[in-house]
Amino acid sequence: MKIKKKDLDIFNLSFLDIISCGFGAVVLLVLISNTAENASPSSVMEVERLLKQVTTLENSIDTLAQKIDAQSKNNEVQVAASHQLENAAQRLSKNLSIREREENELAGDLQGLALVQSTLDKVSILSTTSTSLRDEEVGGIPVDSDYVIFIVDTSGSMQAIWDRVSQEILNALSIHPKVIGFQILNDMGKSLISGYGGRWIPDTPQRRKSVMRVFGSWADASNSSPVEGIETALKRYAKSGQSMAIYVFGDDYTGSSYDRVIAGITKMNRDQKTLQPRAKIHGVGFLSEHTTSRFAILMRELTRKNGGTFLALPL
């Protein structure tokens, strides 16, 4: 049997596959080939220009960052200097306030001293008076009281002039030639003679002498504030319908509030029926090593509101 040969067709599917693969390879070679050599000179110059701009901008950024850092440090220095100036201003303001307060206190001292020559020149008091008749007023001080209380600052500064203090108490007693009773308290309200605490010391010439002998050696605790002594005198000794005088002897006042003290004592001293002071409150100011204007300021207003007189003694 004779075998029939097949016709050869070169354009069959296998041939087309080979042709397609070859064409794809050519395309791939074209795509991966180096085309940089074919770049135009203008494109290369544009890239270089852009790179230079980037470099320039980076340098500018670094320069600006340095300037910002330097400015920040300068700001910190200025803030620190501002705080120092503010603290210095506060210290200066505080110092000015202290100076102003000292000047005000000095002005008060001078004002108190100005009273010295004009007041107690009148009170070189009639220690030689022997008449039994009582004047209504001596040296500006009413002397019509039947009972007299002396409240004395017994602090160290007053102890330094104690002889002077003793003599002025005798002078004050001498303008009251005859009273029913008298009493001596320190500024804390403690009685000179404990046996007469809460009672009146009978007034006789001999009794005055013996009491003043005891007074000459009296030294007791004191806070240089007559407030407690005045309050004790009003609570334990003042009575309605009984004429009484309180003499406050001192050289300084260590309390804090003037207005509160003055208002409190004035209210305590007021008779509820007559609305008049139950006791006349007088003040006698001494000059000592530690004298300030505070005692004079307190006693001038306190005596004015309670029917009394304030006297500033000369040296």
Sequence and secondary structure as in RCSB ss.txt:
>XXXX:A:sequence
MKIKKKDLDIFNLSFLDIISCGFGAVVLLVLISNTAENASPSSVMEVERLLKQVTTLENSIDTLAQKIDAQSKNN
EVQVAASHQLENAAQRLSKNLSIREREENELAGDLQGLALVQSTLDKVSILSTTSTSLRDEEVGGIPVDSDYVIF
IVDTSGSMQAIWDRVSQEILNALSIHPKVIGFQILNDMGKSLISGYGGRWIPDTPQRRKSVMRVFGSWADASNSS
PVEGIETALKRYAKSGQSMAIYVFGDDYTGSSYDRVIAGITKMNRDQKTLQPRAKIHGVGFLSEHTTSRFAILMR
ELTRKNGGTFLALPL
>XXXX:A:secstr
         TTSHHHHHHHHHHHHHHHHHHHHS  GGGS HHHHHHHHHHHHHHHHHHHHHHHHHHHHHHHHHHH
HHHHHHHHHHHHHHHHHHHHHHHHHHHHHHHHHHHHHHHHHHHHTTTTS  TT   SS  SEETTEE   SEEEE
EE  SHHHHTTHHHHHHHHHHHHHTSS  SEEEEEETTS BSSGGGTTS EE  HHHHHHHHHHHHT      S 
THHHHHHHHHHT  TT  EEEEEEES    S HHHHHHHHHHHHB TTT SBSEEEEEEE   TT  SHHHHHHH
HHHHHTT  EEE   
